[in-house]
Amino acid sequence: MSFSKLSLASLITSAVAVCAQTYPTTNSSISNGITIADLATGASCACTRLAATFGDLCLTANSTNYTAEVMEYWDIRSDLLPKCIFFPADADQVATAVSTFTSCGAQFAIRGGGHMNFPGSNNIDGGVLLALNHLTDIVVASDNSSIAVGPGTRWVDVYEALAPYGLYCIGGRLKTIGVPGLELIGGFHYLINKYGFAMDNVLSYDVVLGNGTQVVADATTNTDLFWALKGGANNFGIVTKFVIKALPIPMISSTIQAFNESYAEDFIAATVEMTQNNDAEIGAGSVVSIQYNATTKVVTPSLLGVQEGTESPPSRFAPYSRIPSLQTVNNVSTPREWHKNLDTPNQMFRVQFAHKTIKPDTDQLVKIYKAWKDAVDTVSDVKGLYPTFVLNIISKSTMTVAKENGIGNTWGLDDDQDLIIWQLSTGWDNAVDDLRMTNWARGFLDYWHAENQAAGLASEFIYMGDAGEFQEPFTGFPLKNVQRMRQIREDVDPLGVFSRLNWGGFKLGN
Ligand SMILES: Cc1cc2nc3c(=O)[nH]c(=O)nc-3n(C[C@H](O)[C@H](O)[C@H](O)COP(=O)(O)OP(=O)(O)OC[C@H]3O[C@@H](n4cnc5c(N)ncnc54)[C@H](O)[C@@H]3O)c2cc1C
């Protein structure tokens, strides 16, 4: 669709008139200076204006690609039905959209890679979805020190762009996860023991604020906002560019290992050993999981391990390599080759991640694992059940990076304690089981977290990227950091656009 200047201008004028007519103050509330329309009226106003101004960059329910776009999510539960979907082509259009949402009082959701897996975290029924798919610019700095990346990119795109220069960076461990989620909420990569979390490697954020202005936040400009974005999620603005530190790591050494059930306890012990012996001298880390098929009763512990450099097999995974495996594949490759095979297709299941954190303790983790298996058996009638027990390692040296880089991050974790996140990742087929599965996970986590608290083993840290919708990651942050973030939010978004109109995902609260 294209418009002449005249018809475009008249469309905008009529859209504004429509909004003026259909924006009843009786159905709106005024909160802290911002007027919030009821859902349908606000969305109608914003969608009409965006369609008038940007034509087919704004999809409505009867547009050809609408159905495909509302399924661009990893979790089927996230397939909601927005009134329209707007695809800004650049930061200026993001700014126009934010101003439109504000003046219409329209509720909206932001989607990057669409992997945060709970409904409403990145989509909105009846509101406006701002989909960042078109913001895919990637530029490697001429001195090879960094890479500038748009929020519509996936991690595989970033690794592809860095590959010709023999560079790598700290991002997602699998292929198609979105860049913005990890850069705003933390980011577990393989090499975090040496380089810190993904957010610790962001050198600057370009941000559209709630009043539509565009700012840069880095180590010298808007430094409070720079800190707040490192873990503060979508509470402050919409990021339109991330500049990420590039690392001269042309080759990595990997190991893929699978074991049978009789070695599950050794596998957990190896994970604890690895957590406690993974200093920063060599960058090395993993995806550690135990899959349980509740029908066949087959348990499969498995490791995806990656270490920087070419030493093969990678020595940091010796605790696992000592266990007899069903299958081991060691390889040395470029990061690009490694990541390009790690696909996680969208729409495989309804799925939920939820977790708690513990100090490394083999006996307690084995107890939790066994209890989890028993708990899975209690829901084995759930159609399409796909249960996985995941262990995410945070060695002390991971936290040292933020403590020593002069910036820090909002998590404020001390580097005197190794941690392991124990996570339930559960897939199922039917909506009728949503509530049952959520309560199942919640009950299990709460009980075992209480056991861990009683044993002096619990940590209150919750990783937003892998949290269930019923969890409250910010309550695990140091209170002074939450207070500081709230003050920064007040400074950069006094209207409350990102707490009142954009309310999906994890919010700081009022
Ligand atoms: C299969 C799979 C593998 C995963 N692997 C890893 C992993 O290796 N490491 C890890 O740390 N985590 C991992 N995760 C969790 C992951 O960190 C989160 O799901 C993360 O939110 C994904 O980012 P995204 O851009 O794809 O998500 P989205 O769902 O698009 O966005 C996440 C949140 O950020 C907001 N947002 C998105 N873009 C912007 C923006 N530009 N400005 C402001 N707010 C924005 C959204 O509104 C949403 O609330 C994985 C998840 C899945 C499903």
The ligand as an ORCA input file, in Angstrom:
! r2SCAN-3c Opt
* xyz 0 1
  C      14.108    -21.932     23.860
  C      14.611    -20.890     24.802
  C      15.963    -20.794     25.048
  C      16.445    -19.828     25.938
  N      17.791    -19.748     26.151
  C      18.275    -18.785     26.959
  C      19.672    -18.608     27.138
  O      20.495    -19.295     26.563
  N      20.087    -17.645     27.977
  C      19.206    -16.843     28.639
  O      19.646    -15.988     29.400
  N      17.896    -16.974     28.479
  C      17.403    -17.908     27.655
  N      16.055    -18.024     27.482
  C      15.168    -17.095     28.182
  C      15.216    -15.750     27.488
  O      16.209    -14.986     28.111
  C      13.934    -14.962     27.567
  O      12.893    -15.709     27.014
  C      14.071    -13.628     26.820
  O      13.019    -12.813     27.212
  C      14.054    -13.795     25.328
  O      14.237    -12.585     24.673
  P      13.344    -12.211     23.413
  O      13.797    -10.926     22.859
  O      13.275    -13.388     22.505
  O      11.957    -12.098     24.152
  P      10.654    -11.187     24.062
  O       9.629    -12.078     24.622
  O      10.436    -10.608     22.738
  O      11.015    -10.003     25.064
  C      11.255    -10.234     26.434
  C      10.717     -9.035     27.250
  O      11.424     -7.872     26.896
  C      10.530     -6.875     26.358
  N      11.219     -6.271     25.211
  C      11.548     -6.881     24.055
  N      12.222     -6.032     23.267
  C      12.327     -4.873     23.941
  C      12.935     -3.617     23.649
  N      13.590     -3.409     22.505
  N      12.856     -2.621     24.569
  C      12.212     -2.826     25.746
  N      11.618     -4.003     26.076
  C      11.683     -5.007     25.180
  C       9.271     -7.620     25.970
  O       8.135     -6.802     26.074
  C       9.246     -8.770     26.976
  O       8.621     -8.378     28.175
  C      15.554    -18.956     26.587
  C      14.185    -19.047     26.335
  C      13.716    -20.006     25.447
  C      12.247    -20.091     25.215
*
